[in-house]
């Protein structure tokens, strides 16, 4: 497989994942994704931002989230996010520390 075809297939897979999470499984909360898989929709938008920034395209966290969510993040939260239990919040602290926060050496 040539590089261009690989890139196009990877991009299609990303678009399918985004559509699945944003259209078919809005019931799955970000905190549940993070607690179970170590990433969530916000991580995907951050990776999008980081890829843009690495290519010299200036993009803020809010801009990347709006591109990923298809709307301002606060609107999506109001529309789709539910309150997390204290247990889920405690699990999230661990998952975030292990998967997002850079290790301090």
MOPAC internal coordinates of N, CA, C and O (Angstrom, degrees):
PM7 1SCF
backbone

  N    0.0000 0     0.00 0     0.00 0    0    0    0
  C    1.4491 1     0.00 0     0.00 0    1    0    0
  C    1.5318 1   107.81 1     0.00 0    2    1    0
  O    1.2310 1   120.76 1   -46.27 1    3    2    1
  N    1.3143 1   116.15 1   133.73 1    3    2    1
  C    1.4609 1   119.20 1   178.76 1    5    3    2
  C    1.5317 1   109.87 1   -80.47 1    6    5    3
  O    1.2310 1   120.97 1   -17.73 1    7    6    5
  N    1.3407 1   115.76 1   162.27 1    7    6    5
  C    1.4659 1   121.50 1  -175.57 1    9    7    6
  C    1.5256 1   112.88 1   -59.16 1   10    9    7
  O    1.2310 1   119.84 1   137.06 1   11   10    9
  N    1.3204 1   117.92 1   -42.94 1   11   10    9
  C    1.4625 1   120.70 1  -178.04 1   13   11   10
  C    1.5275 1   111.10 1   -62.77 1   14   13   11
  O    1.2310 1   120.46 1   137.19 1   15   14   13
  N    1.3100 1   116.73 1   -42.81 1   15   14   13
  C    1.4691 1   120.28 1   178.33 1   17   15   14
  C    1.5204 1   110.20 1   -64.07 1   18   17   15
  O    1.2310 1   119.96 1   136.85 1   19   18   17
  N    1.3290 1   117.68 1   -43.15 1   19   18   17
  C    1.4749 1   121.69 1   177.60 1   21   19   18
  C    1.5202 1   110.59 1   -58.66 1   22   21   19
  O    1.2310 1   120.40 1   134.27 1   23   22   21
  N    1.3436 1   116.84 1   -45.73 1   23   22   21
  C    1.4678 1   121.58 1   179.68 1   25   23   22
  C    1.5280 1   110.33 1   -61.05 1   26   25   23
  O    1.2310 1   120.25 1   136.90 1   27   26   25
  N    1.3132 1   117.13 1   -43.10 1   27   26   25
  C    1.4641 1   120.86 1  -179.63 1   29   27   26
  C    1.5254 1   111.48 1   -65.69 1   30   29   27
  O    1.2310 1   120.28 1   141.23 1   31   30   29
  N    1.3159 1   117.07 1   -38.77 1   31   30   29
  C    1.4673 1   120.82 1   177.91 1   33   31   30
  C    1.5249 1   110.34 1   -67.99 1   34   33   31
  O    1.2310 1   120.05 1   137.47 1   35   34   33
  N    1.3308 1   117.51 1   -42.53 1   35   34   33
  C    1.4648 1   120.85 1   177.19 1   37   35   34
  C    1.5187 1   110.93 1   -61.72 1   38   37   35
  O    1.2310 1   120.26 1   138.54 1   39   38   37
  N    1.3264 1   117.10 1   -41.46 1   39   38   37
  C    1.4653 1   121.24 1   178.86 1   41   39   38
  C    1.5315 1   110.39 1   -64.31 1   42   41   39
  O    1.2310 1   120.45 1   139.04 1   43   42   41
  N    1.3233 1   116.74 1   -40.96 1   43   42   41
  C    1.4672 1   120.36 1   178.36 1   45   43   42
  C    1.5246 1   110.56 1   -64.22 1   46   45   43
  O    1.2310 1   119.97 1   140.32 1   47   46   45
  N    1.3194 1   117.66 1   -39.68 1   47   46   45
  C    1.4653 1   121.25 1   178.16 1   49   47   46
  C    1.5302 1   110.40 1   -64.48 1   50   49   47
  O    1.2310 1   119.98 1   139.26 1   51   50   49
  N    1.3435 1   117.64 1   -40.74 1   51   50   49
  C    1.4631 1   121.27 1   177.05 1   53   51   50
  C    1.5245 1   110.19 1   -62.14 1   54   53   51
  O    1.2310 1   120.28 1   135.09 1   55   54   53
  N    1.3269 1   117.06 1   -44.91 1   55   54   53
  C    1.4666 1   120.44 1   179.59 1   57   55   54
  C    1.5302 1   110.93 1   -62.73 1   58   57   55
  O    1.2310 1   120.18 1   141.91 1   59   58   57
  N    1.3297 1   117.26 1   -38.09 1   59   58   57
  C    1.4667 1   120.82 1   177.99 1   61   59   58
  C    1.5327 1   111.06 1   -66.42 1   62   61   59
  O    1.2310 1   120.28 1   138.54 1   63   62   61
  N    1.3234 1   117.07 1   -41.46 1   63   62   61
  C    1.4666 1   120.86 1   177.14 1   65   63   62
  C    1.5180 1   110.30 1   -62.66 1   66   65   63
  O    1.2310 1   120.25 1   134.18 1   67   66   65
  N    1.3351 1   117.13 1   -45.82 1   67   66   65
  C    1.4563 1   121.23 1   178.84 1   69   67   66
  C    1.5201 1   110.43 1   -59.57 1   70   69   67
  O    1.2310 1   119.99 1   131.56 1   71   70   69
  N    1.3269 1   117.62 1   -48.44 1   71   70   69
  C    1.4610 1   120.97 1  -179.48 1   73   71   70
  C    1.5287 1   110.93 1   -61.68 1   74   73   71
  O    1.2310 1   120.38 1   139.51 1   75   74   73
  N    1.3074 1   116.88 1   -40.49 1   75   74   73
  C    1.4630 1   120.73 1   179.23 1   77   75   74
  C    1.5313 1   110.26 1   -60.38 1   78   77   75
  O    1.2310 1   120.47 1   132.31 1   79   78   77
  N    1.3307 1   116.70 1   -47.69 1   79   78   77
  C    1.4635 1   120.78 1  -177.63 1   81   79   78
  C    1.5266 1   113.05 1   -72.95 1   82   81   79
  O    1.2310 1   120.22 1   148.58 1   83   82   81
  N    1.3282 1   117.18 1   -31.42 1   83   82   81
  C    1.4619 1   120.57 1  -174.49 1   85   83   82
  C    1.5308 1   113.03 1   -93.12 1   86   85   83
  O    1.2310 1   119.94 1   155.87 1   87   86   85
  N    1.3308 1   117.73 1   -24.13 1   87   86   85
  C    1.4526 1   119.58 1  -175.11 1   89   87   86
  C    1.5304 1   112.83 1  -115.35 1   90   89   87
  O    1.2310 1   120.42 1   138.14 1   91   90   89
  N    1.3161 1   116.81 1   -41.86 1   91   90   89
  C    1.4617 1   119.69 1  -174.56 1   93   91   90
  C    1.5262 1   113.02 1   -92.84 1   94   93   91
  O    1.2310 1   120.06 1   149.56 1   95   94   93
  N    1.3275 1   117.49 1   -30.44 1   95   94   93
  C    1.4648 1   120.41 1  -174.56 1   97   95   94
  C    1.5259 1   112.60 1  -128.00 1   98   97   95
  O    1.2310 1   121.13 1  -130.64 1   99   98   97
  N    1.3258 1   115.45 1    49.36 1   99   98   97
  C    1.4600 1   118.87 1   175.93 1  101   99   98
  C    1.5229 1   111.31 1   -65.32 1  102  101   99
  O    1.2310 1   120.61 1   162.38 1  103  102  101
  N    1.3404 1   116.44 1   -17.62 1  103  102  101
  C    1.4609 1   120.70 1   178.48 1  105  103  102
  C    1.5251 1   112.29 1   -70.52 1  106  105  103
  O    1.2310 1   120.24 1   157.50 1  107  106  105
  N    1.3208 1   117.15 1   -22.50 1  107  106  105
  C    1.4583 1   120.45 1   179.02 1  109  107  106
  C    1.5210 1   108.07 1   -78.65 1  110  109  107
  O    1.2310 1   120.89 1   -62.18 1  111  110  109
  N    1.2969 1   115.90 1   117.82 1  111  110  109
  C    1.4573 1   121.57 1  -176.19 1  113  111  110
  C    1.5319 1   111.04 1   -79.32 1  114  113  111
  O    1.2310 1   120.91 1   -30.32 1  115  114  113
  N    1.3346 1   115.86 1   149.68 1  115  114  113
  C    1.4647 1   120.60 1   177.33 1  117  115  114
  C    1.5242 1   111.16 1   -55.60 1  118  117  115
  O    1.2310 1   120.31 1   139.59 1  119  118  117
  N    1.3155 1   117.00 1   -40.41 1  119  118  117
  C    1.4647 1   119.84 1  -177.36 1  121  119  118
  C    1.5295 1   110.31 1   -64.39 1  122  121  119
  O    1.2310 1   120.24 1   144.64 1  123  122  121
  N    1.3291 1   117.15 1   -35.36 1  123  122  121
  C    1.4609 1   120.27 1   177.80 1  125  123  122
  C    1.5210 1   110.90 1   -68.23 1  126  125  123
  O    1.2310 1   120.61 1   137.46 1  127  126  125
  N    1.3378 1   116.45 1   -42.54 1  127  126  125
  C    1.4642 1   120.26 1   176.01 1  129  127  126
  C    1.5234 1   110.56 1   -58.78 1  130  129  127
  O    1.2310 1   120.75 1   131.67 1  131  130  129
  N    1.3193 1   116.17 1   -48.33 1  131  130  129
  C    1.4607 1   120.11 1  -177.51 1  133  131  130
  C    1.5233 1   111.05 1   -63.95 1  134  133  131
  O    1.2310 1   120.49 1   136.80 1  135  134  133
  N    1.3150 1   116.67 1   -43.20 1  135  134  133
  C    1.4596 1   119.79 1  -178.11 1  137  135  134
  C    1.5261 1   112.45 1   -66.53 1  138  137  135
  O    1.2310 1   120.29 1   145.16 1  139  138  137
  N    1.3264 1   117.04 1   -34.84 1  139  138  137
  C    1.4618 1   120.40 1  -177.43 1  141  139  138
  C    1.5223 1   113.58 1   -91.85 1  142  141  139
  O    1.2310 1   120.33 1   142.11 1  143  142  141
  N    1.3345 1   116.98 1   -37.89 1  143  142  141
  C    1.4688 1   120.18 1  -171.85 1  145  143  142
  C    1.5293 1   114.31 1  -112.89 1  146  145  143
  O    1.2310 1   120.48 1   167.30 1  147  146  145
  N    1.3208 1   116.68 1   -12.70 1  147  146  145
  C    1.4692 1   118.90 1  -179.97 1  149  147  146
  C    1.5193 1   113.60 1    81.74 1  150  149  147
  O    1.2310 1   120.07 1  -169.16 1  151  150  149
  N    1.3228 1   117.47 1    10.84 1  151  150  149
  C    1.4632 1   121.98 1   174.34 1  153  151  150
  C    1.5217 1   107.87 1  -154.42 1  154  153  151
  O    1.2310 1   121.02 1   -17.45 1  155  154  153
  N    1.3456 1   115.66 1   162.55 1  155  154  153
  C    1.4561 1   120.65 1   178.81 1  157  155  154
  C    1.5332 1   109.23 1  -147.24 1  158  157  155
  O    1.2310 1   120.60 1     7.36 1  159  158  157
  N    1.2993 1   116.47 1  -172.64 1  159  158  157
  C    1.4648 1   120.63 1   179.20 1  161  159  158
  C    1.5270 1   111.21 1   -59.01 1  162  161  159
  O    1.2310 1   120.53 1   141.55 1  163  162  161
  N    1.3351 1   116.59 1   -38.45 1  163  162  161
  C    1.4716 1   119.34 1   179.06 1  165  163  162
  C    1.5222 1   111.11 1   -64.05 1  166  165  163
  O    1.2310 1   120.18 1   143.29 1  167  166  165
  N    1.3167 1   117.26 1   -36.71 1  167  166  165
  C    1.4685 1   120.37 1   176.24 1  169  167  166
  C    1.5241 1   110.02 1   -62.72 1  170  169  167
  O    1.2310 1   120.55 1   136.10 1  171  170  169
  N    1.3260 1   116.56 1   -43.90 1  171  170  169
  C    1.4551 1   119.84 1   179.02 1  173  171  170
  C    1.5204 1   111.15 1   -61.00 1  174  173  171
  O    1.2310 1   120.18 1   139.59 1  175  174  173
  N    1.3305 1   117.27 1   -40.41 1  175  174  173
  C    1.4699 1   119.21 1   178.21 1  177  175  174
  C    1.5309 1   110.34 1   -68.87 1  178  177  175
  O    1.2310 1   120.22 1   145.11 1  179  178  177
  N    1.3312 1   117.19 1   -34.89 1  179  178  177
  C    1.4725 1   120.26 1   177.65 1  181  179  178
  C    1.5207 1   110.66 1   -66.93 1  182  181  179
  O    1.2310 1   120.15 1   138.64 1  183  182  181
  N    1.3210 1   117.31 1   -41.36 1  183  182  181
  C    1.4684 1   120.31 1   178.01 1  185  183  182
  C    1.5258 1   110.44 1   -63.82 1  186  185  183
  O    1.2310 1   120.54 1   143.78 1  187  186  185
  N    1.3198 1   116.57 1   -36.22 1  187  186  185
  C    1.4692 1   121.82 1   175.81 1  189  187  186
  C    1.5310 1   109.33 1   -61.83 1  190  189  187
  O    1.2310 1   120.98 1   132.21 1  191  190  189
  N    1.3334 1   115.74 1   -47.79 1  191  190  189
  C    1.4698 1   121.14 1   178.57 1  193  191  190
  C    1.5253 1   110.74 1   -60.32 1  194  193  191
  O    1.2310 1   120.26 1   133.48 1  195  194  193
  N    1.3134 1   117.11 1   -46.52 1  195  194  193
  C    1.4621 1   120.89 1  -179.13 1  197  195  194
  C    1.5271 1   111.46 1   -61.99 1  198  197  195
  O    1.2310 1   120.14 1   141.09 1  199  198  197
  N    1.3304 1   117.33 1   -38.91 1  199  198  197
  C    1.4654 1   120.63 1   178.25 1  201  199  198
  C    1.5219 1   110.44 1   -66.12 1  202  201  199
  O    1.2310 1   120.41 1   139.47 1  203  202  201
  N    1.3226 1   116.82 1   -40.53 1  203  202  201
  C    1.4686 1   120.17 1   177.25 1  205  203  202
  C    1.5248 1   110.40 1   -64.29 1  206  205  203
  O    1.2310 1   120.55 1   131.14 1  207  206  205
  N    1.3223 1   116.54 1   -48.86 1  207  206  205
  C    1.4665 1   121.02 1   179.98 1  209  207  206
  C    1.5180 1   111.89 1   -59.24 1  210  209  207
  O    1.2310 1   120.16 1   141.38 1  211  210  209
  N    1.3314 1   117.29 1   -38.62 1  211  210  209
  C    1.4632 1   121.53 1   179.69 1  213  211  210
  C    1.5219 1   111.90 1   -64.47 1  214  213  211
  O    1.2310 1   120.93 1   157.18 1  215  214  213
  N    1.3284 1   115.82 1   -22.82 1  215  214  213
  C    1.4644 1   120.57 1   179.07 1  217  215  214
  C    1.5232 1   111.71 1   -99.49 1  218  217  215
  O    1.2310 1   120.62 1  -165.93 1  219  218  217
  N    1.3364 1   116.42 1    14.07 1  219  218  217
  C    1.4639 1   121.06 1   176.43 1  221  219  218
  C    1.5181 1   114.06 1    81.63 1  222  221  219
  O    1.2310 1   120.13 1  -167.94 1  223  222  221
  N    1.3251 1   117.36 1    12.06 1  223  222  221
  C    1.4593 1   121.15 1   177.90 1  225  223  222
  C    1.5217 1   107.61 1   -97.06 1  226  225  223
  O    1.2310 1   120.73 1   -65.29 1  227  226  225
  N    1.3200 1   116.20 1   114.71 1  227  226  225
  C    1.4579 1   119.83 1  -179.83 1  229  227  226
  C    1.5191 1   109.23 1   -72.27 1  230  229  227
  O    1.2310 1   121.21 1   -51.77 1  231  230  229
  N    1.3260 1   115.29 1   128.23 1  231  230  229
  C    1.4571 1   120.97 1   179.90 1  233  231  230
  C    1.5142 1   107.82 1  -151.60 1  234  233  231
  O    1.2310 1   120.56 1   -51.82 1  235  234  233
  N    1.3056 1   116.54 1   128.18 1  235  234  233
  C    1.4598 1   120.77 1   178.26 1  237  235  234
  C    1.5211 1   110.21 1   -83.66 1  238  237  235
  O    1.2310 1   121.17 1   -11.86 1  239  238  237
  N    1.3218 1   115.38 1   168.14 1  239  238  237
  C    1.4648 1   121.01 1   176.77 1  241  239  238
  C    1.5225 1   109.82 1   -59.80 1  242  241  239
  O    1.2310 1   120.21 1   136.51 1  243  242  241
  N    1.3389 1   117.21 1   -43.49 1  243  242  241
  C    1.4583 1   120.38 1  -179.64 1  245  243  242
  C    1.5229 1   112.08 1   -65.53 1  246  245  243
  O    1.2310 1   120.05 1   141.05 1  247  246  245
  N    1.3199 1   117.50 1   -38.95 1  247  246  245
  C    1.4708 1   120.70 1   177.66 1  249  247  246
  C    1.5243 1   110.76 1   -63.99 1  250  249  247
  O    1.2310 1   120.60 1   136.07 1  251  250  249
  N    1.3206 1   116.45 1   -43.93 1  251  250  249
  C    1.4661 1   120.17 1   179.53 1  253  251  250
  C    1.5200 1   111.03 1   -64.36 1  254  253  251
  O    1.2310 1   120.37 1   139.10 1  255  254  253
  N    1.3195 1   116.90 1   -40.90 1  255  254  253
  C    1.4669 1   119.59 1   178.59 1  257  255  254
  C    1.5208 1   110.88 1   -64.17 1  258  257  255
  O    1.2310 1   120.25 1   139.68 1  259  258  257
  N    1.3180 1   117.12 1   -40.32 1  259  258  257
  C    1.4697 1   118.91 1  -179.90 1  261  259  258
  C    1.5283 1   110.90 1   -65.76 1  262  261  259
  O    1.2310 1   120.34 1   142.57 1  263  262  261
  N    1.3280 1   116.96 1   -37.43 1  263  262  261
  C    1.4651 1   120.08 1   176.13 1  265  263  262
  C    1.5277 1   109.17 1   -64.58 1  266  265  263
  O    1.2310 1   120.03 1   132.13 1  267  266  265
  N    1.3190 1   117.54 1   -47.87 1  267  266  265
  C    1.4637 1   121.06 1  -177.23 1  269  267  266
  C    1.5371 1   111.38 1   -65.22 1  270  269  267
  O    1.2310 1   120.55 1   129.77 1  271  270  269
  N    1.3300 1   116.55 1   -50.23 1  271  270  269
  C    1.4598 1   120.76 1  -175.77 1  273  271  270
  C    1.5259 1   113.26 1   -77.65 1  274  273  271
  O    1.2310 1   120.38 1   162.50 1  275  274  273
  N    1.3259 1   116.88 1   -17.50 1  275  274  273
  C    1.4577 1   120.05 1  -178.55 1  277  275  274
  C    1.5142 1   113.22 1    76.44 1  278  277  275
  O    1.2310 1   120.90 1  -166.80 1  279  278  277
  N    1.3078 1   115.88 1    13.20 1  279  278  277
  C    1.4642 1   123.32 1  -179.59 1  281  279  278
  C    1.5246 1   107.11 1  -169.88 1  282  281  279
  O    1.2310 1   119.50 1   -14.53 1  283  282  281
  N    1.3250 1   118.56 1   165.47 1  283  282  281
  C    1.4645 1   118.77 1   174.34 1  285  283  282
  C    1.5322 1   110.15 1   -57.24 1  286  285  283
  O    1.2310 1   120.91 1   -39.56 1  287  286  285
  N    1.3184 1   115.86 1   140.44 1  287  286  285
  C    1.4607 1   121.51 1  -175.94 1  289  287  286
  C    1.5263 1   111.91 1   -56.67 1  290  289  287
  O    1.2310 1   120.01 1   139.26 1  291  290  289
  N    1.3187 1   117.58 1   -40.74 1  291  290  289
  C    1.4652 1   120.31 1   179.90 1  293  291  290
  C    1.5287 1   111.37 1   -61.19 1  294  293  291
  O    1.2310 1   120.19 1   144.89 1  295  294  293
  N    1.3288 1   117.25 1   -35.11 1  295  294  293
  C    1.4640 1   120.44 1   177.40 1  297  295  294
  C    1.5285 1   110.26 1   -66.51 1  298  297  295
  O    1.2310 1   120.65 1   137.03 1  299  298  297
  N    1.3380 1   116.36 1   -42.97 1  299  298  297
  C    1.4645 1   119.81 1   179.17 1  301  299  298
  C    1.5272 1   110.63 1   -63.48 1  302  301  299
  O    1.2310 1   120.74 1   136.82 1  303  302  301
  N    1.3360 1   116.19 1   -43.18 1  303  302  301
  C    1.4683 1   119.55 1   179.30 1  305  303  302
  C    1.5273 1   110.62 1   -59.44 1  306  305  303
  O    1.2310 1   120.45 1   134.33 1  307  306  305
  N    1.3290 1   116.75 1   -45.67 1  307  306  305
  C    1.4645 1   120.45 1  -179.53 1  309  307  306
  C    1.5259 1   111.30 1   -63.37 1  310  309  307
  O    1.2310 1   120.51 1   146.01 1  311  310  309
  N    1.3028 1   116.62 1   -33.99 1  311  310  309
  C    1.4555 1   122.65 1  -176.58 1  313  311  310
  C    1.5331 1   112.88 1   -81.70 1  314  313  311
  O    1.2310 1   119.91 1   144.71 1  315  314  313
  N    1.3404 1   117.77 1   -35.29 1  315  314  313
  C    1.4635 1   120.16 1  -167.06 1  317  315  314
  C    1.5175 1   116.29 1  -125.97 1  318  317  315
  O    1.2310 1   119.62 1   161.13 1  319  318  317
  N    1.3022 1   118.33 1   -18.87 1  319  318  317
  C    1.4647 1   119.49 1  -172.50 1  321  319  318
  C    1.5174 1   110.72 1   -92.99 1  322  321  319
  O    1.2310 1   121.01 1   -42.09 1  323  322  321
  N    1.3259 1   115.67 1   137.91 1  323  322  321
  C    1.4622 1   121.26 1   176.80 1  325  323  322
  C    1.5262 1   109.49 1  -109.49 1  326  325  323
  O    1.2310 1   120.92 1   -13.61 1  327  326  325
  N    1.2975 1   115.85 1   166.39 1  327  326  325
  C    1.4613 1   121.35 1   179.70 1  329  327  326
  C    1.5261 1   109.30 1   -71.37 1  330  329  327
  O    1.2310 1   120.73 1   -45.69 1  331  330  329
  N    1.3222 1   116.21 1   134.31 1  331  330  329
  C    1.4637 1   121.25 1   179.55 1  333  331  330
  C    1.5237 1   110.11 1   -91.25 1  334  333  331
  O    1.2310 1   121.51 1   -35.38 1  335  334  333
  N    1.3161 1   114.72 1   144.62 1  335  334  333
  C    1.4629 1   120.23 1   177.97 1  337  335  334
  C    1.5233 1   109.89 1   -68.86 1  338  337  335
  O    1.2310 1   120.16 1   -20.57 1  339  338  337
  N    1.3239 1   117.30 1   159.43 1  339  338  337
  C    1.4650 1   119.76 1   176.31 1  341  339  338
  C    1.5352 1   112.36 1   -57.55 1  342  341  339
  O    1.2310 1   120.19 1   146.11 1  343  342  341
  N    1.3340 1   117.25 1   -33.89 1  343  342  341
  C    1.4650 1   120.61 1   178.81 1  345  343  342
  C    1.5324 1   110.92 1   -65.66 1  346  345  343
  O    1.2310 1   120.79 1   135.28 1  347  346  345
  N    1.3329 1   116.09 1   -44.72 1  347  346  345
  C    1.4667 1   119.49 1   178.43 1  349  347  346
  C    1.5270 1   111.06 1   -64.85 1  350  349  347
  O    1.2310 1   120.61 1   142.49 1  351  350  349
  N    1.3279 1   116.44 1   -37.51 1  351  350  349
  C    1.4641 1   119.81 1   178.36 1  353  351  350
  C    1.5248 1   111.14 1   -64.55 1  354  353  351
  O    1.2310 1   120.21 1   140.93 1  355  354  353
  N    1.3215 1   117.21 1   -39.07 1  355  354  353
  C    1.4675 1   120.84 1   177.74 1  357  355  354
  C    1.5274 1   110.49 1   -66.25 1  358  357  355
  O    1.2310 1   120.26 1   137.44 1  359  358  357
  N    1.3390 1   117.11 1   -42.56 1  359  358  357
  C    1.4657 1   120.64 1   176.11 1  361  359  358
  C    1.5295 1   110.56 1   -61.10 1  362  361  359
  O    1.2310 1   120.86 1   141.09 1  363  362  361
  N    1.3373 1   115.97 1   -38.91 1  363  362  361
  C    1.4505 1   120.97 1  -179.56 1  365  363  362
  C    1.5274 1   111.18 1   -62.29 1  366  365  363
  O    1.2310 1   120.28 1   138.03 1  367  366  365
  N    1.3093 1   117.08 1   -41.97 1  367  366  365
  C    1.4721 1   120.46 1   179.27 1  369  367  366
  C    1.5237 1   110.67 1   -55.19 1  370  369  367
  O    1.2310 1   120.68 1   136.70 1  371  370  369
  N    1.3224 1   116.31 1   -43.30 1  371  370  369
  C    1.4644 1   121.47 1   178.87 1  373  371  370
  C    1.5269 1   110.18 1   -67.60 1  374  373  371
  O    1.2310 1   120.28 1   130.98 1  375  374  373
  N    1.3310 1   117.07 1   -49.02 1  375  374  373
  C    1.4710 1   121.14 1  -178.16 1  377  375  374
  C    1.5248 1   110.97 1   -61.33 1  378  377  375
  O    1.2310 1   120.28 1   138.22 1  379  378  377
  N    1.3212 1   117.06 1   -41.78 1  379  378  377
  C    1.4620 1   120.61 1   179.81 1  381  379  378
  C    1.5272 1   110.10 1   -64.03 1  382  381  379
  O    1.2310 1   120.86 1   133.98 1  383  382  381
  N    1.3044 1   115.96 1   -46.02 1  383  382  381
  C    1.4689 1   120.46 1   179.92 1  385  383  382
  C    1.5265 1   110.78 1   -60.81 1  386  385  383
  O    1.2310 1   120.20 1   138.72 1  387  386  385
  N    1.3182 1   117.22 1   -41.28 1  387  386  385
  C    1.4630 1   121.14 1  -177.42 1  389  387  386
  C    1.5245 1   113.84 1   -76.42 1  390  389  387
  O    1.2310 1   119.92 1   151.45 1  391  390  389
  N    1.3370 1   117.76 1   -28.55 1  391  390  389
  C    1.4575 1   120.51 1  -171.33 1  393  391  390
  C    1.5263 1   115.50 1  -113.64 1  394  393  391
  O    1.2310 1   119.67 1   160.17 1  395  394  393
  N    1.3140 1   118.23 1   -19.83 1  395  394  393
  C    1.4677 1   119.98 1  -174.79 1  397  395  394
  C    1.5202 1   111.72 1  -118.17 1  398  397  395
  O    1.2310 1   120.44 1   133.29 1  399  398  397
  N    1.3052 1   116.76 1   -46.71 1  399  398  397
  C    1.4546 1   120.96 1  -176.85 1  401  399  398
  C    1.5147 1   109.77 1   -69.42 1  402  401  399
  O    1.2310 1   121.14 1   -50.11 1  403  402  401
  N    1.3183 1   115.43 1   129.89 1  403  402  401
  C    1.4834 1   119.84 1   179.81 1  405  403  402
  C    1.5205 1   109.43 1   -65.64 1  406  405  403
  O    1.2310 1   120.27 1   -42.22 1  407  406  405
  N    1.3362 1   117.10 1   137.78 1  407  406  405
  C    1.4709 1   119.25 1   178.08 1  409  407  406
  C    1.5287 1   109.90 1   -65.13 1  410  409  407
  O    1.2310 1   121.63 1   -37.49 1  411  410  409
  N    1.3023 1   114.49 1   142.51 1  411  410  409
  C    1.4743 1   120.12 1   179.68 1  413  411  410
  C    1.5279 1   108.35 1   -99.00 1  414  413  411
  O    1.2310 1   120.85 1   -71.92 1  415  414  413
  N    1.3220 1   115.97 1   108.08 1  415  414  413
  C    1.4706 1   120.81 1   179.87 1  417  415  414
  C    1.5069 1   111.20 1   -96.05 1  418  417  415
  O    1.2310 1   120.10 1   180.00 1  419  418  417

